[in-house]
Amino acid sequence: MKPDFAAFQASAGLQVIWLGHSTVLARIGGQTVLFDPIFSKRASPFQWIGPKRFDTTPQLKLEELPPIDAVVVSHDHYDHLDYHTIRKLKRKAKHFFVPLGLGAHLKRWGISKQNFTELDWWQEADWNGLDVVCTPSQHFSGRTLHDRDATLWASWVVRSGKHRIFFSGDGGYAGHFKQIGEKYGPFDVTLLECGQYDPMWAKIHMAPEQTVQAHIDLRGGLMIPIHWGAFTLAPHPWTEPVERAVAAAAKTDSRLVFPRLGECISIPYAASGDHAGGSWWQSHE
């Protein structure tokens, strides 16, 4: 769907637009926040080889986005920290929030030091009426064969006076979700990894059933699954993550919404049913 950015920017409430994979645009506390932006055709160090974006993914151009107040990045993997996207955002975004070590990438790509903030786990930044909190994740980092775990990986909490967002980035299921829920919850919306998993990767990526449990641990209100619907980075069928998440949520009365790419979700979300948002993906199988 083509986002109505004018209405999005004018809203005084909490708005969320999923743009595919883990890229999410949110409006909170009068600020526009962009999470893990990737607008390139491939999640790869090269644009001629590597995982290619689905042809059905809306080709929204980064230049079409409204002005960005803050960019939040979870870790340095290519499907979350994209060189070409960051280079373009340096003229569009006011500030960047990244885990420890990622500032070196930003400086090398032309982002001034005063325009980014590096945080360790549990560190908080008060910025333009928002609390931006770097929280733990069970994952890893690295962009080459020689820099494994050289930088930090993280999840994030963004709070205004009225609303709270949790953004998972990537990571396996563990006790940190309950810790974050107890310290910073409840959350109006959780943006949780739900896709690109495999039994062999259980420590670094969640299965859909674990995603639903993480939402419960976080004391989340509405959950929007992310990290799916744009690239094939795992061997499972592309619709499997949401189908399994729907089944798991039905057993726990958890509230999920599966927006179409580009659809603006206002929170609180008024739609009802077994899972808000319908089953639009079935027409794309």
C-alpha positions as CSV (number, residue, x, y, z in Angstrom):
1,M,0.0,0.0,0.0
2,K,1.1,3.6,-0.6
3,P,1.5,5.3,2.7
4,D,-0.3,8.6,3.4
5,F,2.7,10.3,4.9
6,A,0.8,13.6,5.3
7,A,-1.7,12.0,7.6
8,F,1.0,10.1,9.3
9,Q,3.0,13.2,10.1
10,A,0.0,15.1,11.2
11,S,-1.1,12.5,13.8
12,A,-0.6,13.2,17.5
13,G,-1.0,9.5,18.4
14,L,1.1,6.4,17.9
15,Q,1.4,5.3,14.3
16,V,3.4,2.4,12.8
17,I,4.1,1.5,9.1
18,W,5.8,-1.8,8.3
19,L,7.9,-1.4,5.1
20,G,9.1,-5.0,4.8
21,H,11.7,-7.2,6.6
22,S,12.6,-5.3,9.8
23,T,12.2,-1.8,8.4
24,V,9.5,0.1,10.4
25,L,8.5,3.7,10.4
26,A,6.9,4.9,13.6
27,R,5.3,8.2,14.8
28,I,5.6,8.6,18.5
29,G,5.6,11.7,20.7
30,G,5.5,13.9,17.7
31,Q,8.7,12.4,16.3
32,T,9.3,10.2,13.3
33,V,11.5,7.2,14.0
34,L,12.8,4.7,11.4
35,F,14.0,1.3,12.6
36,D,16.6,-0.9,10.7
37,P,16.1,0.8,7.3
38,I,17.1,-1.2,4.2
39,F,15.8,0.1,0.8
40,S,18.4,-1.7,-1.4
41,K,17.4,-4.4,-3.8
42,R,19.7,-6.9,-2.0
43,A,20.6,-7.7,1.6
44,S,24.2,-8.0,0.7
45,P,27.6,-6.2,0.6
46,F,27.1,-6.2,-3.2
47,Q,24.1,-5.2,-5.3
48,W,24.8,-7.8,-8.0
49,I,24.7,-10.9,-5.8
50,G,23.1,-12.0,-2.6
51,P,19.5,-12.3,-1.3
52,K,17.2,-10.2,-3.6
53,R,14.1,-8.4,-2.4
54,F,10.8,-10.1,-3.4
55,D,9.3,-8.7,-6.6
56,T,6.0,-8.2,-4.8
57,T,7.6,-5.9,-2.2
58,P,6.4,-2.3,-2.9
59,Q,9.3,-0.4,-4.3
60,L,8.9,2.6,-2.1
61,K,11.8,5.0,-2.7
62,L,13.7,6.3,0.3
63,E,13.3,9.8,-1.1
64,E,9.6,9.5,-0.7
65,L,9.8,9.1,3.1
66,P,8.9,12.1,5.3
67,P,11.6,13.9,7.2
68,I,13.1,11.4,9.8
69,D,13.9,12.6,13.3
70,A,15.7,9.5,14.5
71,V,17.1,6.3,12.9
72,V,17.5,3.3,15.2
73,V,19.7,0.4,14.2
74,S,19.8,-2.9,16.0
75,H,23.1,-4.4,14.7
76,D,25.5,-4.4,11.7
77,H,24.3,-7.3,9.6
78,Y,23.6,-6.4,6.0
79,D,19.8,-6.8,6.2
80,H,19.7,-4.3,9.1
81,L,22.6,-1.8,8.5
82,D,22.6,-1.0,4.8
83,Y,25.4,1.2,3.4
84,H,23.4,2.6,0.5
85,T,20.4,3.4,2.7
86,I,22.5,5.1,5.4
87,R,24.4,7.2,2.9
88,K,21.1,8.6,1.6
89,L,19.6,9.0,5.1
90,K,22.4,11.3,6.2
91,R,20.7,14.1,4.3
92,K,17.2,13.2,5.6
93,A,17.6,12.0,9.2
94,K,18.5,14.3,12.1
95,H,20.0,11.7,14.4
96,F,21.0,8.0,14.6
97,F,20.9,5.7,17.6
98,V,23.2,2.6,17.4
99,P,24.7,0.0,19.7
100,L,28.4,0.3,20.8
101,G,30.8,0.1,17.9
102,L,28.5,1.0,15.0
103,G,29.5,4.6,15.2
104,A,32.7,3.7,13.3
105,H,30.6,2.6,10.3
106,L,28.5,5.8,10.4
107,K,31.6,8.1,10.6
108,R,33.2,6.3,7.7
109,W,30.0,6.7,5.7
110,G,29.8,10.5,6.3
111,I,27.6,10.8,9.4
112,S,29.0,13.5,11.8
113,K,29.8,12.4,15.3
114,Q,27.3,14.9,16.8
115,N,24.6,13.2,14.7
116,F,24.7,9.8,16.3
117,T,24.6,8.3,19.7
118,E,26.1,4.9,20.7
119,L,24.6,3.1,23.6
120,D,25.4,0.0,25.7
121,W,22.7,-2.4,27.0
122,W,20.5,-0.7,29.5
123,Q,21.8,2.8,28.7
124,E,19.2,5.5,28.0
125,A,19.2,8.7,26.0
126,D,16.7,11.6,26.5
127,W,16.2,13.0,23.1
128,N,13.5,15.5,21.9
129,G,10.9,14.3,24.4
130,L,11.6,10.6,23.8
131,D,13.5,8.1,25.9
132,V,15.6,5.9,23.7
133,V,16.8,2.8,25.5
134,C,19.3,0.2,24.3
135,T,18.3,-3.2,25.6
136,P,19.7,-6.7,25.3
137,S,19.4,-9.2,22.5
138,Q,20.8,-12.7,22.1
139,H,22.4,-12.5,18.7
140,F,25.9,-11.7,17.1
141,S,27.4,-9.2,14.8
142,G,29.9,-8.9,11.9
143,R,30.1,-7.8,8.3
144,T,33.2,-9.7,7.2
145,L,35.0,-12.9,8.1
146,H,37.3,-10.9,10.4
147,D,35.0,-8.8,12.6
148,R,32.7,-11.3,14.3
149,D,31.2,-9.8,17.5
150,A,33.4,-6.6,17.1
151,T,30.3,-4.4,17.6
152,L,27.3,-4.8,19.9
153,W,23.8,-6.0,18.9
154,A,20.7,-4.9,20.7
155,S,17.0,-4.5,20.9
156,W,15.4,-1.1,21.6
157,V,12.8,0.6,23.6
158,V,11.4,4.0,22.5
159,R,9.1,5.8,25.0
160,S,7.2,9.1,24.9
161,G,5.0,10.4,27.7
162,K,2.1,8.4,26.5
163,H,3.3,5.5,24.4
164,R,5.9,2.7,24.4
165,I,7.4,0.7,21.5
166,F,9.7,-2.3,21.7
167,F,11.8,-3.2,18.7
168,S,13.5,-6.6,18.8
169,G,16.1,-6.4,16.1
170,D,17.3,-10.0,15.7
171,G,17.9,-12.6,18.4
172,G,17.0,-15.9,20.0
173,Y,14.5,-16.3,22.8
174,A,15.9,-15.9,26.3
175,G,15.1,-14.4,29.7
176,H,16.0,-10.8,28.7
177,F,12.4,-10.3,27.2
178,K,10.9,-10.7,30.7
179,Q,13.6,-8.4,32.2
180,I,12.8,-5.7,29.6
181,G,9.0,-6.2,30.2
182,E,9.4,-5.8,33.9
183,K,11.6,-2.7,33.6
184,Y,10.0,-0.9,30.7
185,G,6.7,-2.5,29.9
186,P,3.9,-2.7,29.3
187,F,4.3,-1.8,25.6
188,D,1.6,-0.4,23.3
189,V,3.2,-2.3,20.4
190,T,6.0,-4.9,20.1
191,L,7.9,-5.2,16.8
192,L,9.2,-8.7,17.0
193,E,11.4,-10.9,14.8
194,C,9.2,-13.6,13.3
195,G,11.0,-15.2,10.3
196,Q,14.3,-16.3,8.9
197,Y,14.7,-19.0,11.5
198,D,15.9,-22.6,11.5
199,P,16.3,-25.2,14.3
200,M,20.1,-25.0,14.0
201,W,19.9,-21.2,14.7
202,A,17.8,-21.5,17.8
203,K,20.1,-19.4,19.9
204,I,20.2,-16.5,17.5
205,H,16.7,-16.5,15.9
206,M,13.3,-17.2,17.4
207,A,10.7,-19.6,16.1
208,P,7.3,-18.1,15.7
209,E,6.0,-19.7,18.9
210,Q,8.9,-18.1,20.8
211,T,8.0,-14.8,19.2
212,V,4.6,-14.9,20.7
213,Q,6.0,-15.9,24.1
214,A,8.4,-13.0,23.9
215,H,5.5,-10.7,23.3
216,I,3.8,-12.1,26.5
217,D,7.0,-11.7,28.5
218,L,7.3,-8.1,27.3
219,R,3.7,-7.4,28.5
220,G,2.9,-6.2,25.0
221,G,-0.5,-5.0,23.8
222,L,-0.4,-5.4,20.0
223,M,2.3,-7.3,18.2
224,I,3.5,-6.7,14.7
225,P,5.8,-9.5,13.3
226,I,8.8,-8.3,11.5
227,H,11.9,-9.8,9.8
228,W,9.8,-11.5,7.1
229,G,8.1,-10.7,3.8
230,A,11.0,-9.1,1.8
231,F,13.9,-11.5,1.6
232,T,14.6,-15.2,1.6
233,L,17.2,-15.7,4.3
234,A,16.2,-19.1,5.6
235,P,14.8,-22.4,4.1
236,H,11.3,-22.2,5.5
237,P,8.3,-21.2,3.2
238,W,7.8,-17.5,3.3
239,T,4.3,-17.6,4.7
240,E,5.1,-20.2,7.4
241,P,6.2,-17.6,10.1
242,V,2.8,-15.8,10.2
243,E,0.8,-19.0,9.9
244,R,2.7,-20.5,12.9
245,A,2.4,-17.2,14.8
246,V,-1.3,-17.0,14.2
247,A,-1.7,-20.6,15.6
248,A,0.4,-19.8,18.7
249,A,-1.3,-16.5,19.4
250,A,-4.7,-18.2,19.3
251,K,-3.7,-20.4,22.2
252,T,-2.6,-17.5,24.4
253,D,-5.1,-14.7,23.4
254,S,-2.2,-12.6,22.2
255,R,-3.2,-9.8,19.8
256,L,-1.3,-9.7,16.5
257,V,-1.7,-7.5,13.4
258,F,-0.2,-8.4,10.0
259,P,-0.3,-5.1,8.1
260,R,0.2,-5.0,4.4
261,L,3.5,-3.4,3.5
262,G,3.0,0.3,3.6
263,E,-0.3,0.1,5.6
264,C,-0.4,2.6,8.5
265,I,-1.5,1.1,11.8
266,S,-2.9,3.5,14.4
267,I,-2.6,2.3,18.0
268,P,-4.9,1.4,19.7
269,Y,-5.9,-0.7,16.7
270,A,-9.6,-1.1,16.2
271,A,-9.8,-4.1,14.0
272,S,-11.0,-7.4,15.5
273,G,-11.0,-11.0,14.6
274,D,-8.7,-14.1,15.2
275,H,-5.8,-12.0,14.1
276,A,-6.1,-8.3,13.1
277,G,-5.1,-7.5,9.5
278,G,-6.5,-10.5,7.7
279,S,-4.6,-13.1,5.7
280,W,-3.5,-11.0,2.7
281,W,-0.3,-13.1,2.2
282,Q,-2.4,-16.1,1.0
283,S,-3.0,-14.3,-2.3
284,H,0.8,-14.1,-2.9
285,E,1.7,-17.8,-2.3
